[in-house]
Amino acid sequence: MNEQWNDAFILKEIQQEELKILKEVAAMCEKHGLRYTIYCGTLLGAVRHHGFIPWDDDVDLAMPLQDYRKFLCLADELPSRYSVANMDNSDHFPLAWSQVYDNQTDLTVEGSVRLTANKEQSLVFIDIYPFIGAFSTRTGQMFQRTLLRIAYAVRLADDKSILLSKPDWMKTCVYLAIKLISIFPLSFRAAFSRLCRNAAFLDPAKHKMIGTVDAAPFRGKYSVDDWKEMTKLQFEDSSFNAPVKYDLILRIMYWDYMQLPSENMRHPPHYK
């Protein structure tokens, strides 16, 4: 019982630190007129729980690509305790999106990217995803997925864990590209990964369907019109931008989203 209580207390602390980052990012977006929305589990939490999903341990935001790029240019305006990591400012960062870190935290994180040089230190962070346009054809979207997989994998070419089992043709292409480029130094691989990522980053304003570059394989599953009109939804003690059509969007994400998962699925996905 004490261990369970301890875990709940630590999770609540993590959520409160993430909420502070969210408030700072949202305030900066409001100041500069940048479009943003709470996203994924954060959007679900706002609708179903009016705050964090009780067992969730992260915060997700999404921005149209143009606003996302402006945000990165303005990131230095965030308080000094926060920093932004992405492919552009770190050759070691493998993700196609950005993370905003609180540098005054120190946690053990399972499966998370480390920002600091100290490999033993892990930081509380939130994810910020760019909305990108999707090719209208299935082949085009598969090409985008391949580019994004290569962009991620070539930065980790020295990591044995990226070896792919039961490869389909796309995974085989990714694997061969990794093997080919792993002979080059990290700086070259980092530049190549940015090139692949940028080729996949289509302007969402010029496409009917959009998606985000999260950990799942990329898919343009949203109509761009469904994200144009925003409202405010309560999340903990504040309100943040969310799509007016949140019901439609959450059904695309989770289908029967008001149904709670089974108890054995109610655990933090990132922190241990």
Steps between C-alpha positions, in 0.01 A plus 500: 500500500781744590676431169177562307441823692859607428456435128177701491666787684798507262272482194301796630823697544605417143161613370524830687844571355374418150203730555740785576681441170167484315392834647825669395481363145132592465565851630777551246275375220223738609745788515621447144173382348626149433241229441523202730274232646516247778532160338474124548480397867495863614195572284337178621578594860344843457177355361465193722668614825526881465871454560760228492392144441570378856769253389647709217848646531547727201358804319449523125457813289473537124550797269464559125844472345537874437414586862720217628799645317426849634476357850846346468640836389346664808587224748771710665221712647405216731626536860863399536417179688343361180671384184382358169656194338449389141689372197619848412684585820634157594660234280411238762127581514321244277136612512330689217313721748621718789505465876503782754699405811508631853872504576441525874350151523674166522314174447562148385316469169444177314530520122534879490752712316766654726568866440792555736856376453463311828353169383373422850286813517150517356271797487127571512382607155201553273472402132422746221401349165475676166195440284622420151315451174450148370528379145159411359607153386579197711837467327582862577424456869709184512785702350458759778502227764819357353672838504404558863615151603834553331534845661457336841700185443817638345573700814487177695690291248747388768217374723439128456140537621391655172547175310167416342329163532251357250576777251250603235634677193493840669688378807750330272565829320550674833733228626712509184523879518614475864768244418625715214521825691629359831855511363486881499562725803210619715513857363441369148222267616335787687504719189359215292223438752400868488491479121264199517282664762472826306404309185211342695389831654231615257313828551165406662331806347551349153351158576153375586623238748753551778669301776770536763845349521461308824641161590235311301555455126396820326150509354302796370184409689348841573322746275679834518159669545435310825783688672429852375247609761618505860335528838628493859482187712571476871814312589575490872485862624530667159347497151685428178429498128322193366315426178126569496460161330675319784236224508565407136877521546505293819291233327762486225772470764336266752152409370297444820707752688270547802541132588774452759766238421529186711676548832813315389546763227487794740869566555740782402642429154830692532626528857602230740 
